[in-house]
Amino acid sequence: MTFRNRLQYLLVVRLQISNKEALALILSGKVLVNGLVVKSNCELSQTDEVVFEGKILQESKKMIYVAYYKPRGIETTLNTQIEDNLKEVLPFEEELFPVGRLDKASEGLLLLTNDGTVYDKILRNENKTEKDYIVEVDKPINDEFVELMSSGIVIMGKKTLPCEVVQLDDCVFKITLVQGLNRQIRRMCYKLNYEVLSLKRVRIGNIDLGDLKAGEYRFLDFQGFKTSKV
């Protein structure tokens, strides 16, 4: 899906005219972008308002950025045909979509937005952005476990990238990943004969979960929403 278009393209689609006619309207000064006359085929964003002869061709869209604590047991999907989907529990009137995902049995920080440009950038940088998880397993861990997890585990025929693992308690550790393989932490632990009892994501880039509780959220501004690698 394209989230940024040229003004000429918008005129062609909304007015059902040719490219030549659209360009002529722009050069004539009859098109307003955010209340100002433009005479060039400028690039538009979702927040730009476009008016031609008093008719709004594109409304200015308010961009929303949210840090949300996804509860355990909720699927990271907006598909209402899937049981326990995210859309059922989100309290927002606007259509917000999740950036990345957390599996149903996991909980913690999930980023939500209606800004497709930021969504694309974060997903493109997913394998460069640090993500912290607090994990509890079914039995005590030791130095060997920490070393093996840190150096990488072969899962799904592929060795995971080196990562930072810090033991926090007998059965609890923090892991920092720069990958987003499917059920990666659970698969890594399983290969070492451990079962994950709980898994919580507490950081994505420069955004922390903070003191949010399950189901709670806080709004972020654009700069606060972007991860450090975007």
C-alpha positions as CSV (number, residue, x, y, z in Angstrom):
1,M,0.0,0.0,0.0
2,T,1.3,3.4,-1.0
3,F,1.0,6.1,1.7
4,R,2.7,9.0,-0.2
5,N,1.5,10.3,-3.6
6,R,2.2,13.2,-5.9
7,L,-0.4,15.9,-6.1
8,Q,-0.9,15.3,-9.8
9,Y,-1.8,11.7,-9.1
10,L,-4.4,12.7,-6.5
11,L,-6.0,15.1,-9.0
12,V,-6.2,12.4,-11.7
13,V,-7.9,9.9,-9.3
14,R,-10.3,12.3,-7.5
15,L,-11.3,14.5,-10.5
16,Q,-11.1,11.7,-13.1
17,I,-9.0,13.7,-15.5
18,S,-5.8,13.1,-17.5
19,N,-2.3,13.6,-16.3
20,K,-1.9,16.6,-18.6
21,E,-5.1,18.2,-17.3
22,A,-4.0,17.6,-13.7
23,L,-0.7,19.2,-14.3
24,A,-2.4,22.2,-16.0
25,L,-4.6,22.7,-12.9
26,I,-1.5,22.7,-10.6
27,L,0.4,25.2,-12.8
28,S,-2.7,27.5,-13.0
29,G,-2.6,27.9,-9.2
30,K,-6.1,26.6,-8.6
31,V,-5.1,23.9,-6.2
32,L,-4.5,24.6,-2.5
33,V,-2.4,22.4,-0.2
34,N,-2.9,23.2,3.5
35,G,-4.5,26.5,2.5
36,L,-1.6,27.6,0.3
37,V,-1.5,27.8,-3.5
38,V,1.0,25.4,-5.0
39,K,2.3,25.4,-8.6
40,S,4.4,22.3,-8.6
41,N,3.7,18.6,-8.5
42,C,4.6,18.3,-4.9
43,E,4.6,15.1,-2.8
44,L,1.7,14.7,-0.4
45,S,1.5,13.1,3.0
46,Q,-1.5,11.8,4.9
47,T,-1.6,15.0,7.0
48,D,-2.0,17.3,4.0
49,E,-5.3,18.9,3.1
50,V,-5.9,19.4,-0.6
51,V,-8.7,21.7,-1.9
52,F,-9.7,22.5,-5.5
53,E,-12.4,25.2,-6.2
54,G,-13.7,24.8,-2.6
55,K,-13.9,21.0,-2.8
56,I,-11.8,19.0,-0.4
57,L,-10.0,16.3,-2.4
58,Q,-8.0,15.0,0.6
59,E,-8.7,15.7,4.2
60,S,-5.9,16.2,6.7
61,K,-5.5,13.0,8.7
62,K,-4.5,13.1,12.3
63,M,-1.6,10.8,13.0
64,I,-1.8,8.7,16.2
65,Y,1.0,6.9,17.9
66,V,0.5,4.6,20.8
67,A,2.5,2.5,23.2
68,Y,0.1,-0.3,24.2
69,Y,0.4,-3.1,26.8
70,K,-0.9,-6.2,24.9
71,P,-2.4,-8.6,27.4
72,R,-1.6,-12.3,27.4
73,G,-4.2,-14.3,25.4
74,I,-4.8,-11.7,22.7
75,E,-3.9,-12.4,19.1
76,T,-2.0,-9.6,17.4
77,T,-4.4,-9.3,14.5
78,L,-7.3,-7.0,13.5
79,N,-9.1,-9.9,11.7
80,T,-12.4,-10.1,13.6
81,Q,-12.9,-13.6,12.3
82,I,-10.1,-14.8,14.6
83,E,-11.0,-15.4,18.3
84,D,-9.5,-13.0,20.9
85,N,-8.3,-10.6,18.2
86,L,-6.7,-7.2,19.0
87,K,-9.6,-5.2,17.6
88,E,-12.0,-6.5,20.2
89,V,-9.9,-5.0,23.1
90,L,-8.6,-1.8,21.6
91,P,-10.5,1.3,23.0
92,F,-9.8,3.6,20.0
93,E,-12.3,4.9,17.6
94,E,-9.6,5.3,14.9
95,E,-8.3,2.4,12.9
96,L,-4.9,1.7,14.4
97,F,-2.7,-1.2,13.3
98,P,0.1,-2.9,15.2
99,V,3.7,-2.5,14.2
100,G,5.1,-6.0,14.4
101,R,3.5,-8.6,16.6
102,L,3.6,-10.6,19.8
103,D,2.3,-14.1,19.9
104,K,-0.9,-14.9,21.8
105,A,0.8,-16.3,24.9
106,S,3.1,-13.3,25.2
107,E,2.4,-9.9,26.6
108,G,3.9,-6.4,26.8
109,L,4.8,-3.5,24.6
110,L,3.1,-3.2,21.2
111,L,3.3,-0.1,19.0
112,L,0.1,1.0,17.3
113,T,-0.4,3.7,14.7
114,N,-2.4,4.9,11.7
115,D,0.7,6.4,10.1
116,G,1.7,4.1,7.3
117,T,5.0,5.8,6.5
118,V,6.3,5.2,10.0
119,Y,4.9,1.6,10.0
120,D,6.9,0.9,6.8
121,K,10.1,2.3,8.2
122,I,9.9,0.4,11.5
123,L,9.2,-2.9,9.8
124,R,12.0,-2.4,7.3
125,N,14.3,-1.8,10.2
126,E,12.9,-4.6,12.4
127,N,16.1,-6.6,12.3
128,K,18.2,-3.6,13.3
129,T,16.0,-2.4,16.3
130,E,16.7,-3.8,19.8
131,K,13.9,-5.3,21.7
132,D,14.0,-6.4,25.4
133,Y,12.1,-9.3,26.8
134,I,11.7,-10.5,30.4
135,V,11.3,-14.3,30.3
136,E,10.5,-16.8,33.0
137,V,11.2,-20.5,32.4
138,D,10.2,-23.7,34.2
139,K,13.5,-24.5,35.9
140,P,16.6,-22.7,37.1
141,I,19.1,-21.4,34.5
142,N,22.9,-21.4,34.7
143,D,25.9,-19.9,33.1
144,E,25.8,-22.5,30.3
145,F,22.3,-21.5,29.4
146,V,23.2,-17.8,29.3
147,E,26.2,-18.5,27.1
148,L,24.4,-20.7,24.7
149,M,21.4,-18.3,24.4
150,S,23.8,-15.4,23.9
151,S,25.9,-17.0,21.2
152,G,22.9,-18.2,19.1
153,I,20.7,-21.3,18.8
154,V,19.8,-23.2,15.6
155,I,16.0,-23.0,15.2
156,M,14.1,-23.7,12.0
157,G,17.4,-24.5,10.3
158,K,18.9,-21.1,11.0
159,K,21.2,-20.0,13.8
160,T,19.9,-16.9,15.7
161,L,22.1,-13.8,15.8
162,P,24.3,-13.2,18.9
163,C,22.3,-11.4,21.6
164,E,22.6,-10.1,25.2
165,V,21.2,-12.3,27.9
166,V,21.2,-11.3,31.6
167,Q,20.0,-13.6,34.4
168,L,17.7,-11.7,36.8
169,D,16.6,-14.6,39.1
170,D,16.8,-18.3,39.4
171,C,14.3,-18.9,36.5
172,V,14.1,-15.4,35.0
173,F,16.3,-13.6,32.5
174,K,16.3,-10.6,30.2
175,I,17.1,-11.0,26.5
176,T,17.8,-8.3,24.0
177,L,17.1,-9.3,20.3
178,V,17.7,-7.6,17.0
179,Q,15.7,-10.3,15.2
180,G,12.0,-11.0,14.9
181,L,11.9,-14.7,14.0
182,N,8.6,-16.5,14.7
183,R,8.4,-17.5,18.4
184,Q,12.1,-17.1,18.5
185,I,12.6,-17.0,22.3
186,R,10.3,-19.9,22.9
187,R,12.1,-22.0,20.2
188,M,15.5,-21.1,21.6
189,C,14.6,-22.2,25.1
190,Y,12.9,-25.4,23.9
191,K,16.2,-26.4,22.1
192,L,17.9,-26.1,25.6
193,N,15.1,-28.2,27.2
194,Y,13.4,-25.3,28.9
195,E,9.7,-24.2,28.7
196,V,8.8,-20.6,28.7
197,L,6.2,-19.8,31.4
198,S,5.9,-16.1,30.8
199,L,7.3,-13.7,28.2
200,K,6.9,-9.9,28.3
201,R,8.3,-7.4,25.9
202,V,9.4,-4.3,27.8
203,R,11.3,-2.2,25.2
204,I,11.4,-1.5,21.4
205,G,14.2,0.7,20.4
206,N,13.9,3.9,22.5
207,I,10.4,3.1,23.7
208,D,9.9,1.5,27.1
209,L,6.8,-0.2,28.4
210,G,7.2,1.8,31.6
211,D,4.6,1.4,34.3
212,L,1.8,0.4,31.9
213,K,-0.4,-2.5,33.1
214,A,-2.1,-5.0,30.8
215,G,-4.6,-3.3,28.5
216,E,-3.3,0.2,29.3
217,Y,-1.7,2.6,26.8
218,R,-0.1,6.0,26.4
219,F,0.0,8.3,23.5
220,L,3.4,9.3,21.9
221,D,4.3,12.1,19.6
222,F,6.0,11.4,16.3
223,Q,9.5,11.6,17.6
224,G,8.7,9.6,20.7
225,F,7.2,6.9,18.5
226,K,10.1,6.4,16.2
227,T,12.6,3.8,17.4
228,S,16.3,4.7,17.6
229,K,17.0,2.9,14.3
230,V,14.3,4.5,12.2
